[in-house]
Amino acid sequence: MVRRGVFRAGPLRVTGGADVAAELYGGDPSHPRQEKPRVDRDSTELALAKHLISGSVPTLFVCRGIQVLNVAMGGTINQHLADSLDEDIHRREGEGWIYHEIEMKSGSLVAKAMGADRAQGATGHHQAIDRLAPGLEPVGWAADGTIEAVELAGPTWLVGVQWHPEVNAHEDAAQQGLFEGLVAAAREARRG
């Protein structure tokens, strides 16, 4: 929206999708499970994430989005979780979502928005944060220790989740709470 010559954006959601190109975080582009990256999305979304980090636009980064945020800030990605886990609770072979429990840090933006310290996340990813970028705070974890949620400290509501809250937000108030938290943060940012 443009008012009095000032552009006001928000809120934003950076979504899931193809693997981030491995060379962008020091990964192995020839890894046998590396899916074909979308270089156009990589360059656009990494630039967007870098802009959002220092901005005032409330943003929710989902699945690939949390990985883009982490890479934009200097972190790395585990290229294929199943290689480093005894049991892969994050992805089912073939199509469809798999659900697993996520434990959130009490008092975090994610826990406050969801009104809960635990949630069932819909996932289908084979990659996740490996080395957490400086400046990001982990605030949600799967039972196997995989980081499932992060926040960026500061005045702006900037949250990343590895799962897909949109999958069952229509029937799960906690999942819907993430979107309501994002919208509420955007309203507050406009007032400020």
Backbone as CSV, one residue per row, in Angstrom:
resi,resn,N_x,N_y,N_z,CA_x,CA_y,CA_z,C_x,C_y,C_z
1,MET,0.843,-1.159,0.000,0.000,0.000,0.000,0.897,1.233,0.000
2,VAL,0.562,2.239,-0.774,1.338,3.470,-0.837,0.504,4.604,-0.256
3,ARG,1.050,5.269,0.734,0.394,6.433,1.339,1.437,7.522,1.542
4,ARG,1.088,8.707,1.125,1.960,9.863,1.311,3.393,9.576,0.888
5,GLY,3.514,8.827,-0.203,4.840,8.574,-0.756,5.651,7.529,-0.020
6,VAL,5.042,6.820,0.936,5.767,5.817,1.708,5.201,4.437,1.374
7,PHE,6.088,3.505,1.072,5.665,2.129,0.794,5.607,1.382,2.110
8,ARG,4.475,0.752,2.363,4.325,-0.059,3.565,3.952,-1.469,3.143
9,ALA,4.820,-2.391,3.445,4.570,-3.782,3.089,4.216,-4.571,4.326
10,GLY,3.663,-5.727,4.079,3.545,-6.652,5.170,2.142,-7.183,5.289
11,PRO,2.018,-8.235,5.989,3.074,-9.161,6.373,3.495,-10.033,5.193
12,LEU,4.625,-10.690,5.318,5.116,-11.560,4.247,5.249,-12.994,4.747
13,ARG,5.150,-13.917,3.795,5.420,-15.322,4.083,6.321,-15.834,2.975
14,VAL,7.480,-16.364,3.349,8.400,-16.981,2.399,8.146,-18.478,2.480
15,THR,7.788,-19.084,1.350,7.207,-20.431,1.341,8.204,-21.548,1.068
16,GLY,7.668,-22.762,1.090,8.430,-23.959,0.804,8.682,-24.133,-0.682
17,GLY,9.431,-25.167,-1.027,9.720,-25.436,-2.431,10.987,-26.245,-2.589
18,ALA,11.647,-26.016,-3.706,12.845,-26.778,-4.089,14.004,-26.567,-3.113
19,ASP,14.959,-27.503,-3.146,16.165,-27.379,-2.333,16.906,-26.091,-2.680
20,VAL,17.498,-25.468,-1.668,18.392,-24.334,-1.895,19.664,-24.897,-2.538
21,ALA,20.205,-24.192,-3.530,21.421,-24.658,-4.215,22.545,-24.870,-3.198
22,ALA,23.127,-26.055,-3.205,24.129,-26.454,-2.216,25.347,-25.532,-2.198
23,GLU,25.748,-25.030,-3.354,26.940,-24.178,-3.397,26.751,-22.858,-2.652
24,LEU,25.522,-22.494,-2.353,25.264,-21.238,-1.637,25.609,-21.320,-0.157
25,TYR,25.754,-22.532,0.375,26.093,-22.675,1.799,27.254,-23.647,2.024
26,GLY,28.011,-23.943,0.969,29.157,-24.834,1.111,28.793,-26.302,1.098
27,GLY,27.607,-26.639,0.602,27.189,-28.041,0.498,27.749,-28.683,-0.755
28,ASP,27.397,-29.931,-0.959,27.882,-30.704,-2.101,26.820,-30.740,-3.199
29,PRO,27.032,-29.983,-4.304,26.035,-29.965,-5.379,25.809,-31.335,-6.018
30,SER,26.771,-32.253,-5.862,26.625,-33.572,-6.475,26.070,-34.618,-5.493
31,HIS,25.631,-34.185,-4.315,25.045,-35.118,-3.345,23.908,-35.867,-4.044
32,PRO,23.865,-37.196,-3.918,22.868,-37.982,-4.650,21.412,-37.634,-4.316
33,ARG,21.144,-37.032,-3.166,19.767,-36.687,-2.799,19.485,-35.192,-2.956
34,GLN,20.445,-34.446,-3.487,20.215,-33.016,-3.733,19.218,-32.880,-4.881
35,GLU,18.077,-32.281,-4.584,17.076,-32.061,-5.624,17.476,-30.842,-6.438
36,LYS,16.983,-30.775,-7.651,17.342,-29.674,-8.539,16.907,-28.341,-7.931
37,PRO,17.865,-27.446,-7.698,17.505,-26.151,-7.111,16.842,-25.234,-8.127
38,ARG,16.177,-24.219,-7.614,15.589,-23.161,-8.441,16.445,-21.922,-8.225
39,VAL,17.436,-21.746,-9.074,18.399,-20.656,-8.895,17.723,-19.285,-8.927
40,ASP,16.648,-19.159,-9.712,15.925,-17.885,-9.758,15.306,-17.578,-8.395
41,ARG,14.693,-18.570,-7.787,14.126,-18.373,-6.443,15.220,-18.133,-5.426
42,ASP,16.324,-18.887,-5.537,17.423,-18.713,-4.585,17.890,-17.262,-4.557
43,SER,18.199,-16.701,-5.703,18.750,-15.343,-5.722,17.718,-14.331,-5.229
44,THR,16.479,-14.481,-5.646,15.432,-13.546,-5.231,15.153,-13.665,-3.732
45,GLU,14.973,-14.885,-3.246,14.599,-15.074,-1.848,15.742,-14.791,-0.892
46,LEU,16.985,-15.084,-1.301,18.119,-14.737,-0.436,18.246,-13.222,-0.315
47,ALA,18.070,-12.507,-1.422,18.117,-11.040,-1.376,16.972,-10.509,-0.515
48,LEU,15.788,-11.078,-0.676,14.640,-10.663,0.120,14.899,-10.916,1.603
49,ALA,15.393,-12.099,1.946,15.665,-12.436,3.351,16.682,-11.468,3.950
50,LYS,17.732,-11.154,3.212,18.743,-10.210,3.713,18.123,-8.844,3.965
51,HIS,17.213,-8.443,3.103,16.526,-7.156,3.295,15.611,-7.214,4.526
52,LEU,14.883,-8.313,4.679,13.938,-8.440,5.778,14.627,-8.497,7.136
53,ILE,15.821,-9.040,7.191,16.562,-9.171,8.445,16.776,-7.810,9.100
54,SER,17.023,-6.817,8.290,17.306,-5.490,8.848,16.121,-4.542,8.718
55,GLY,14.970,-5.068,8.335,13.814,-4.219,8.090,12.794,-4.254,9.190
56,SER,11.594,-3.854,8.828,10.511,-3.780,9.806,9.244,-4.479,9.309
57,VAL,9.417,-5.420,8.383,8.267,-6.134,7.831,8.136,-7.490,8.537
58,PRO,7.069,-7.695,9.298,6.862,-8.986,9.942,6.801,-10.100,8.888
59,THR,7.520,-11.193,9.159,7.637,-12.256,8.158,7.621,-13.629,8.809
60,LEU,6.954,-14.565,8.127,6.946,-15.967,8.515,7.632,-16.751,7.402
61,PHE,8.734,-17.404,7.728,9.483,-18.230,6.786,9.071,-19.678,7.018
62,VAL,8.552,-20.353,5.979,8.013,-21.709,6.110,8.847,-22.697,5.295
63,CYS,9.236,-23.816,5.904,9.951,-24.931,5.273,11.204,-24.459,4.546
64,ARG,11.192,-24.410,3.228,12.341,-23.888,2.491,12.668,-22.482,2.990
65,GLY,11.644,-21.731,3.368,11.835,-20.368,3.845,12.780,-20.282,5.032
66,ILE,12.647,-21.184,6.025,13.541,-21.162,7.180,14.970,-21.477,6.740
67,GLN,15.095,-22.346,5.734,16.427,-22.688,5.217,17.040,-21.500,4.481
68,VAL,16.238,-20.784,3.695,16.706,-19.578,2.999,17.168,-18.549,4.025
69,LEU,16.378,-18.329,5.060,16.747,-17.375,6.111,18.077,-17.755,6.739
70,ASN,18.224,-19.028,7.084,19.460,-19.503,7.714,20.668,-19.301,6.798
71,VAL,20.532,-19.639,5.522,21.641,-19.466,4.564,21.945,-17.980,4.363
72,ALA,20.911,-17.155,4.268,21.108,-15.710,4.080,21.912,-15.097,5.220
73,MET,21.797,-15.688,6.409,22.497,-15.156,7.576,23.812,-15.881,7.856
74,GLY,24.218,-16.812,6.970,25.515,-17.472,7.122,25.482,-18.872,7.678
75,GLY,24.310,-19.477,7.801,24.204,-20.846,8.296,24.266,-21.856,7.163
76,THR,24.190,-23.133,7.523,24.248,-24.211,6.531,23.020,-25.112,6.659
77,ILE,22.891,-26.001,5.665,21.760,-26.923,5.574,22.277,-28.363,5.633
78,ASN,21.559,-29.212,6.357,21.796,-30.647,6.306,21.162,-31.106,4.997
79,GLN,21.968,-31.584,4.063,21.475,-31.869,2.715,20.498,-33.027,2.629
80,HIS,20.588,-33.964,3.548,19.631,-35.070,3.542,19.561,-35.640,4.959
81,LEU,18.515,-35.258,5.684,18.374,-35.642,7.091,18.476,-37.142,7.321
82,ALA,17.917,-37.929,6.422,17.912,-39.388,6.609,19.328,-39.957,6.717
83,ASP,20.326,-39.255,6.162,21.713,-39.712,6.258,22.263,-39.627,7.679
84,SER,21.672,-38.745,8.498,22.227,-38.525,9.829,21.271,-38.900,10.966
85,LEU,20.144,-39.518,10.639,19.163,-39.889,11.657,18.944,-41.390,11.684
86,ASP,18.686,-41.925,12.873,18.347,-43.342,12.984,16.978,-43.616,12.362
87,GLU,16.046,-42.681,12.591,14.701,-42.810,12.033,14.295,-41.455,11.468
88,ASP,13.878,-41.419,10.220,13.477,-40.163,9.590,12.005,-39.903,9.866
89,ILE,11.750,-38.974,10.782,10.374,-38.629,11.127,9.865,-37.442,10.306
90,HIS,10.674,-36.938,9.393,10.361,-35.701,8.676,9.771,-35.899,7.287
91,ARG,9.977,-37.069,6.705,9.524,-37.274,5.334,9.172,-38.734,5.119
92,ARG,8.096,-38.929,4.436,7.665,-40.271,4.082,8.014,-40.474,2.613
93,GLU,8.523,-41.638,2.283,8.796,-41.918,0.871,7.499,-41.850,0.097
94,GLY,7.539,-41.259,-1.063,6.331,-41.068,-1.842,5.697,-39.730,-1.504
95,GLU,4.427,-39.643,-1.726,3.702,-38.378,-1.516,3.006,-38.351,-0.159
96,GLY,2.625,-37.185,0.244,1.833,-37.025,1.457,2.626,-36.469,2.613
97,TRP,1.897,-35.908,3.545,2.494,-35.310,4.732,2.706,-36.355,5.804
98,ILE,3.693,-36.106,6.635,3.902,-36.902,7.835,3.842,-35.906,8.991
99,TYR,3.334,-36.320,10.130,3.177,-35.422,11.274,4.085,-35.878,12.398
100,HIS,4.721,-34.927,13.044,5.499,-35.244,14.235,5.395,-34.096,15.222
101,GLU,5.699,-34.399,16.469,5.583,-33.400,17.524,6.764,-32.438,17.495
102,ILE,6.466,-31.189,17.794,7.477,-30.143,17.896,7.323,-29.521,19.274
103,GLU,8.448,-29.374,19.960,8.441,-28.724,21.266,9.028,-27.329,21.111
104,MET,8.288,-26.316,21.589,8.728,-24.934,21.475,9.249,-24.397,22.807
105,LYS,10.144,-23.448,22.701,10.650,-22.751,23.879,9.511,-21.910,24.448
106,SER,9.230,-22.118,25.711,8.172,-21.373,26.372,8.489,-19.874,26.325
107,GLY,7.487,-19.072,25.982,7.671,-17.625,25.914,8.191,-17.109,24.588
108,SER,8.540,-18.007,23.679,9.028,-17.588,22.358,7.872,-17.005,21.554
109,LEU,8.190,-16.270,20.496,7.156,-15.721,19.624,6.269,-16.837,19.062
110,VAL,6.895,-17.940,18.689,6.157,-19.070,18.117,5.191,-19.654,19.149
111,ALA,5.688,-19.912,20.351,4.836,-20.481,21.404,3.706,-19.523,21.769
112,LYS,4.024,-18.232,21.845,2.977,-17.251,22.166,1.918,-17.213,21.064
113,ALA,2.357,-17.170,19.821,1.401,-17.106,18.700,0.521,-18.340,18.653
114,MET,1.119,-19.501,18.928,0.368,-20.749,18.850,-0.427,-21.035,20.124
115,GLY,-0.094,-20.316,21.195,-0.777,-20.562,22.463,-0.454,-21.928,23.030
116,ALA,0.731,-22.452,22.694,1.109,-23.798,23.133,2.630,-23.955,23.076
117,ASP,3.141,-24.871,23.877,4.569,-25.194,23.838,4.843,-26.460,23.041
118,ARG,3.781,-27.117,22.566,3.908,-28.324,21.739,2.905,-28.242,20.601
119,ALA,3.296,-28.835,19.475,2.397,-28.851,18.318,2.714,-30.065,17.460
120,GLN,1.763,-30.439,16.631,1.967,-31.477,15.627,2.223,-30.773,14.300
121,GLY,3.408,-30.931,13.757,3.753,-30.270,12.506,3.607,-31.194,11.318
122,ALA,3.043,-30.669,10.229,2.945,-31.407,8.966,4.240,-31.170,8.193
123,THR,4.963,-32.246,7.907,6.240,-32.095,7.228,6.351,-33.033,6.035
124,GLY,7.290,-32.696,5.174,7.600,-33.524,4.014,8.973,-33.141,3.495
125,HIS,9.821,-32.648,4.374,11.129,-32.135,3.961,12.229,-33.163,4.196
126,HIS,13.282,-33.062,3.397,14.428,-33.948,3.601,15.660,-33.148,4.001
127,GLN,15.530,-31.833,4.075,16.629,-30.971,4.506,16.159,-30.121,5.672
128,ALA,17.125,-29.635,6.446,16.816,-28.752,7.576,18.097,-28.014,7.952
129,ILE,17.979,-27.126,8.921,19.147,-26.384,9.392,20.188,-27.355,9.926
130,ASP,21.429,-27.138,9.532,22.561,-27.886,10.079,23.270,-26.971,11.074
131,ARG,24.107,-26.058,10.554,24.755,-25.071,11.430,23.870,-23.830,11.457
132,LEU,23.406,-23.478,12.643,22.525,-22.328,12.806,23.304,-21.038,12.577
133,ALA,22.713,-20.130,11.824,23.341,-18.845,11.535,23.431,-17.997,12.802
134,PRO,24.525,-17.226,12.924,24.623,-16.289,14.049,23.452,-15.305,13.993
135,GLY,22.870,-15.034,15.143,21.757,-14.095,15.204,20.401,-14.756,15.244
136,LEU,20.313,-16.004,14.806,19.042,-16.727,14.886,18.994,-17.501,16.199
137,GLU,17.839,-17.501,16.818,17.663,-18.250,18.058,16.772,-19.448,17.786
138,PRO,17.242,-20.657,18.112,16.375,-21.826,17.950,15.306,-21.811,19.043
139,VAL,14.043,-22.013,18.648,12.941,-21.977,19.623,11.978,-23.142,19.451
140,GLY,12.294,-24.094,18.562,11.444,-25.265,18.373,12.281,-26.428,17.862
141,TRP,11.988,-27.647,18.378,12.766,-28.821,18.027,11.880,-30.045,17.854
142,ALA,12.274,-30.906,16.936,11.667,-32.230,16.813,12.300,-33.128,17.868
143,ALA,11.710,-34.288,18.096,12.232,-35.227,19.093,13.664,-35.659,18.786
144,ASP,14.058,-35.643,17.500,15.411,-36.054,17.131,16.426,-34.906,17.213
145,GLY,15.994,-33.746,17.693,16.896,-32.604,17.854,16.936,-31.650,16.674
146,THR,16.269,-31.985,15.576,16.232,-31.105,14.407,15.567,-29.784,14.794
147,ILE,16.206,-28.680,14.418,15.626,-27.361,14.683,14.405,-27.194,13.803
148,GLU,13.274,-26.897,14.429,11.995,-26.763,13.729,11.472,-25.333,13.710
149,ALA,12.024,-24.463,14.578,11.574,-23.072,14.606,12.713,-22.178,15.074
150,VAL,12.779,-20.985,14.474,13.790,-19.992,14.842,13.133,-18.613,14.899
151,GLU,13.805,-17.706,15.608,13.393,-16.315,15.671,14.633,-15.448,15.528
152,LEU,14.410,-14.247,15.069,15.466,-13.251,15.004,15.158,-12.216,16.074
153,ALA,16.075,-12.042,17.017,15.870,-11.056,18.077,15.818,-9.663,17.470
154,GLY,14.953,-8.850,18.008,14.838,-7.485,17.519,13.411,-7.015,17.557
155,PRO,13.172,-5.826,17.053,11.847,-5.236,17.142,10.824,-5.811,16.159
156,THR,11.287,-6.534,15.148,10.386,-7.041,14.115,10.053,-8.512,14.352
157,TRP,8.794,-8.880,14.126,8.327,-10.260,14.250,8.873,-11.025,13.057
158,LEU,9.954,-11.783,13.264,10.595,-12.545,12.193,10.768,-13.974,12.696
159,VAL,9.980,-14.891,12.128,9.908,-16.264,12.613,10.079,-17.216,11.443
160,GLY,10.791,-18.315,11.679,10.901,-19.379,10.685,10.471,-20.695,11.289
161,VAL,9.683,-21.481,10.530,9.280,-22.811,10.970,9.583,-23.814,9.854
162,GLN,10.035,-24.993,10.241,10.406,-26.009,9.261,9.188,-26.775,8.750
163,TRP,8.130,-26.790,9.526,6.931,-27.520,9.123,5.996,-26.610,8.321
164,HIS,4.858,-27.177,7.898,3.882,-26.442,7.086,2.604,-26.177,7.897
165,PRO,2.528,-25.045,8.596,1.346,-24.774,9.412,0.080,-24.562,8.590
166,GLU,0.235,-24.217,7.311,-0.944,-23.979,6.463,-1.700,-25.262,6.142
167,VAL,-1.059,-26.421,6.301,-1.685,-27.692,5.936,-2.922,-27.969,6.771
168,ASN,-2.847,-27.712,8.069,-4.012,-27.996,8.901,-4.431,-26.804,9.758
169,ALA,-4.086,-25.594,9.323,-4.470,-24.394,10.077,-5.985,-24.243,10.173
170,HIS,-6.695,-24.719,9.162,-8.157,-24.600,9.170,-8.810,-25.424,10.279
171,GLU,-8.105,-26.431,10.789,-8.701,-27.279,11.832,-7.894,-27.297,13.122
172,ASP,-6.780,-26.570,13.153,-5.898,-26.568,14.316,-5.632,-25.123,14.721
173,ALA,-6.232,-24.712,15.832,-6.122,-23.320,16.289,-4.665,-22.926,16.549
174,ALA,-3.855,-23.861,17.019,-2.448,-23.542,17.284,-1.728,-23.190,15.985
175,GLN,-1.949,-23.967,14.925,-1.318,-23.680,13.631,-1.831,-22.348,13.087
176,GLN,-3.139,-22.122,13.177,-3.733,-20.868,12.728,-3.152,-19.695,13.507
177,GLY,-2.780,-19.936,14.752,-2.196,-18.893,15.588,-0.934,-18.286,15.008
178,LEU,-0.158,-19.085,14.275,1.046,-18.528,13.635,0.675,-17.441,12.633
179,PHE,-0.356,-17.685,11.858,-0.785,-16.700,10.866,-1.418,-15.484,11.544
180,GLU,-2.173,-15.734,12.593,-2.768,-14.626,13.333,-1.690,-13.789,14.017
181,GLY,-0.637,-14.447,14.525,0.486,-13.725,15.127,1.194,-12.846,14.111
182,LEU,1.354,-13.364,12.909,1.978,-12.604,11.820,1.142,-11.369,11.473
183,VAL,-0.158,-11.554,11.333,-1.054,-10.439,10.999,-1.075,-9.411,12.129
184,ALA,-1.126,-9.880,13.373,-1.131,-8.958,14.519,0.163,-8.153,14.555
185,ALA,1.291,-8.793,14.269,2.579,-8.082,14.232,2.595,-7.036,13.128
186,ALA,1.969,-7.349,12.005,1.897,-6.386,10.897,1.036,-5.194,11.282
187,ARG,-0.077,-5.454,11.951,-0.935,-4.342,12.399,-0.164,-3.435,13.369
188,GLU,0.561,-4.063,14.287,1.340,-3.303,15.272,2.437,-2.489,14.569
189,ALA,3.081,-3.070,13.584,4.148,-2.368,12.848,3.587,-1.157,12.112
190,ARG,2.384,-1.267,11.580,1.751,-0.135,10.884,1.408,1.001,11.832
191,ARG,1.022,0.624,13.065,0.698,1.664,14.056,1.949,2.391,14.513
192,GLY,3.066,1.614,14.563,4.318,2.159,15.087,4.960,3.049,14.120
